[in-house]
């Protein structure tokens, strides 16, 4: 039963569509490499607390045999897509792979990027999509969180407020936003600054980035997701060099 409105339990939840989703659906992308304990928390919180029609694409970045076996079982038991990214870790490229696949279905109108170090709350996705659709200029929306950029940490009373960027641990956007800037820039290797660059290019294309303070996503301070400092420094240099210069889509 894909219609969550027929359920009697709270919180309501929808089941994912493997293909041909209904109009207005959301495509949820979760890139991952091993780190199963935290991935399972993210995955099952999405299944339990997503109250809007959606597709899911898990992008497996060369995980080990244990993870591969687990993902095979997910594919057999749930209507989720598992895509393979067979190069060294690049969050931007993994996200592009997932969203270009899900946006190939015309009825998928929104995308949400999640990293496997978060737990979502009930009604998280309906609130994010409501904020996205409230203003046609809004192109990107992020939630509040426990560990993340200062602008997204809990403590503000505003319902929504503008931001320079939102972090990739939970980033919601319109399909048109993604397509207008040709997705995430794969010049950023590993994990770092691809989210700020995405928001910066979207702003230059005329889209607004806002934070929805009515949505909270818990993010673990330590989750096993390793950030290579040398790669991070290179990404930062690329991002800063583009801030005041021409930005390639």
C-alpha positions in Angstrom: 0.0 0.0 0.0 1.8 3.2 -1.2 -0.9 5.6 0.0 0.2 6.6 3.5 -3.1 8.5 4.1 -4.8 5.1 4.5 -2.7 4.2 7.5 -4.0 4.7 11.1 -0.7 4.7 12.9 1.2 7.9 13.8 3.5 9.0 12.4 2.3 8.3 8.9 4.8 6.9 6.4 4.9 6.3 2.7 6.5 3.4 0.9 9.1 4.2 -1.8 8.4 3.7 -5.5 11.0 1.7 -7.4 10.0 3.3 -10.7 7.2 5.4 -12.2 6.4 7.4 -9.1 3.4 9.7 -9.0 3.6 13.4 -9.8 5.2 15.6 -7.2 7.5 12.8 -5.9 10.8 13.4 -4.1 14.0 11.6 -5.0 16.1 10.8 -2.0 19.8 10.1 -2.6 22.0 8.4 0.1 25.7 7.9 -1.0 27.6 5.5 1.2 30.7 3.4 1.6 30.5 0.7 4.3 29.9 2.3 7.8 26.8 0.1 8.1 25.8 0.9 11.7 25.2 4.6 10.9 23.8 3.9 7.4 21.1 1.6 8.9 20.0 4.4 11.3 19.6 6.8 8.4 17.9 4.3 6.1 15.4 3.1 8.6 14.5 6.5 9.9 13.8 7.6 6.3 11.5 4.5 5.8 9.7 5.1 9.1 9.3 8.9 9.0 8.9 9.9 5.3 5.3 11.1 4.8 5.5 12.0 1.2 5.6 10.0 -2.1 9.3 9.3 -2.9 11.9 7.3 -4.6 15.2 6.3 -3.0 18.6 5.7 -4.7 21.4 4.4 -2.5 24.8 5.0 -4.2 27.4 2.3 -3.1 30.9 3.6 -3.5 33.0 0.4 -3.6 31.9 -1.0 -0.3 33.2 -4.3 1.0 31.5 -7.7 0.7 29.5 -7.4 4.0 28.0 -4.1 2.9 27.3 -5.4 -0.7 25.5 -8.4 0.8 23.4 -6.2 3.0 22.5 -3.8 0.1 21.4 -6.8 -2.0 19.0 -7.8 0.8 17.6 -4.3 0.9 17.0 -4.3 -2.8 15.2 -7.6 -2.5 13.0 -6.6 0.5 12.4 -2.9 -0.2 11.6 -0.9 -3.3 14.9 1.0 -3.3 17.4 1.4 -6.1 21.0 0.6 -5.4 23.5 2.2 -7.8 27.2 1.5 -8.1 29.8 4.2 -8.2 33.1 2.5 -9.2 35.6 5.3 -8.6 37.2 6.8 -5.6 34.9 8.7 -3.3 33.4 11.9 -4.7 30.2 13.0 -3.0 29.4 15.3 -5.9 29.6 12.6 -8.5 27.7 10.1 -6.4 24.9 12.6 -5.9 24.8 13.4 -9.6 24.5 9.7 -10.4 21.5 9.3 -8.1 19.7 12.4 -9.1 20.2 12.1 -12.8 18.7 8.6 -12.5 15.7 9.7 -10.4 15.1 12.9 -12.4 14.8 10.7 -15.5 11.3 10.1 -14.2 9.3 13.3 -15.1 7.2 13.1 -12.0 10.1 13.5 -9.6 9.9 17.2 -8.8 12.3 17.5 -5.8 15.6 16.0 -4.7 17.0 15.5 -1.2 20.6 14.6 -0.6 21.3 12.8 2.7 24.6 11.6 4.1 24.5 8.4 6.1 25.2 10.1 9.5 21.8 11.5 10.2 18.4 10.5 11.6 15.3 12.3 10.3 12.1 13.1 12.3 8.4 12.6 11.5 7.0 14.9 8.8 10.5 16.0 7.8 10.0 15.7 4.1 6.6 17.2 3.8 7.8 20.3 5.7 10.8 20.7 3.5 8.8 20.3 0.2 6.2 22.7 1.6 8.9 25.3 2.1 10.3 24.7 -1.3 7.0 25.1 -3.0 5.8 28.2 -1.0 7.9 30.6 -3.0 8.8 29.9 -6.7 12.2 31.7 -6.1 13.2 29.2 -3.4 15.5 26.6 -4.9 17.3 25.0 -1.9 16.1 24.3 1.6 18.0 22.9 4.6 16.9 21.9 8.1 18.2 22.7 11.6 20.5 20.2 13.1 22.5 19.2 16.2 25.9 19.3 14.6 26.5 21.4 11.5 27.1 24.9 10.2 26.4 27.7 12.6 23.5 29.0 10.6 21.7 25.6 10.9 22.2 24.9 14.6 19.2 24.9 16.8 18.3 28.1 18.6 16.5 30.3 16.2 12.8 31.0 16.4 12.3 32.0 12.8 10.2 29.6 10.7 12.4 30.2 7.6 15.3 32.5 7.0 17.8 33.1 4.1 21.2 31.5 4.1 24.3 31.7 2.0 24.4 27.9 1.8 23.1 24.7 3.5 25.2 21.6 4.2 25.0 18.4 2.2 24.0 16.2 5.2 20.4 17.1 4.3 19.9 19.4 1.3 16.5 19.6 -0.4 16.1 21.3 -3.8 13.8 21.7 -6.8 14.4 19.6 -9.9 14.7 22.9 -11.9 17.4 24.1 -9.5 19.5 21.0 -10.1 19.1 21.1 -13.8 19.6 24.9 -14.2 23.2 24.6 -12.8 23.9 21.1 -14.1 24.0 19.4 -10.7 27.0 19.2 -8.4 30.4 20.1 -9.5 32.6 17.0 -9.7 35.8 19.0 -9.5 35.4 18.7 -5.7 36.8 15.4 -4.7 36.0 13.5 -1.6 33.6 15.4 0.7 33.7 19.1 1.3 32.6 22.4 -0.3 30.5 20.7 -3.0 27.5 21.8 -1.1 28.6 25.5 -0.7 29.5 25.6 -4.4 26.1 24.1 -5.3 24.3 26.9 -3.4 26.6 29.6 -4.7 26.0 28.7 -8.3 22.2 28.4 -7.6 22.2 31.9 -6.2 24.0 33.2 -9.3 21.3 31.5 -11.4 18.6 33.4 -9.4 17.5 30.8 -6.8 17.2 31.5 -3.1 18.6 29.2 -0.3 16.7 29.2 2.9 16.7 27.3 6.2 13.5 25.8 7.6 13.7 26.0 11.4 10.6 23.9 11.7 12.6 20.8 10.6 15.2 19.1 12.7 17.6 16.4 11.5 19.9 14.8 14.1 23.4 14.6 12.9 26.1 12.5 14.7 29.2 14.4 15.6 31.2 11.2 14.9 30.1 8.6 12.5 33.1 7.1 10.8 32.7 9.3 7.7 36.3 10.2 7.2 37.4 13.6 5.7 40.8 13.7 4.1 42.3 17.0 5.2 44.5 17.4 2.1 41.5 16.9 -0.2 39.5 19.3 1.9 42.1 21.9 1.6 42.2 21.5 -2.2 38.4 21.8 -2.4 38.5 24.9 -0.2 41.0 26.5 -2.6 38.9 25.7 -5.6 35.8 27.2 -3.9 37.4 30.4 -2.8 39.0 30.9 -6.2 35.5 30.8 -7.8 33.7 33.1 -5.3 34.5 36.3 -7.1 35.2 34.9 -10.6 33.3 33.1 -13.3 31.7 29.8 -12.2 31.4 27.0 -14.6 28.0 25.2 -14.5 
